[in-house]
Amino acid sequence: MFVTPAYAQAAGGAGGAFASFIPLILIFGIMYLLLIRPQQKKMKEHKAMIEALRRGDQIVTQGGIIGKVTKVKDDGEVEVEIADGVRVRVVKATISQVLSKTEPAAD
């Protein structure tokens, strides 16, 4: 009927509070290693790919359009030729892949 001193001692304490947070800390650590870090690496590689775009590169947009870069603009746009005489403006962030790179001009 009465609570024994052993149950009363086990119910509280700083060790019990910290032990209940260990699974949350482990879950966050695993999420960071498996999800967040690889996504940050992928974003960094995509940004480097976009910064390295040059005239003459053959690209694929996220919509699946394949074309050749004819002009790289400073305001986040690229002019892409998708057929003979057909040029469209594409936002740089929507470029998903560079199929073939052109060689830089020799100085």
TAZI-V374768 format. One record per residue. N is the residue number from 1. SS is DSSP state (H for helix, E for strand, C for the rest). Layout:
BEGIN
N;SS
N;SS
END
This chain:
BEGIN
1;C
2;C
3;C
4;C
5;H
6;H
7;H
8;H
9;H
10;H
11;H
12;C
13;C
14;H
15;H
16;H
17;H
18;H
19;H
20;H
21;H
22;H
23;H
24;H
25;H
26;H
27;H
28;H
29;H
30;H
31;H
32;H
33;H
34;H
35;H
36;H
37;H
38;H
39;H
40;H
41;H
42;H
43;H
44;H
45;H
46;H
47;H
48;H
49;H
50;H
51;H
52;C
53;C
54;C
55;C
56;C
57;C
58;E
59;E
60;E
61;E
62;C
63;C
64;C
65;C
66;E
67;E
68;E
69;E
70;E
71;E
72;E
73;C
74;C
75;C
76;C
77;E
78;E
79;E
80;E
81;E
82;E
83;E
84;C
85;C
86;E
87;E
88;E
89;E
90;E
91;E
92;H
93;H
94;H
95;E
96;E
97;E
98;E
99;E
100;E
101;C
102;C
103;C
104;C
105;C
106;C
107;C
END
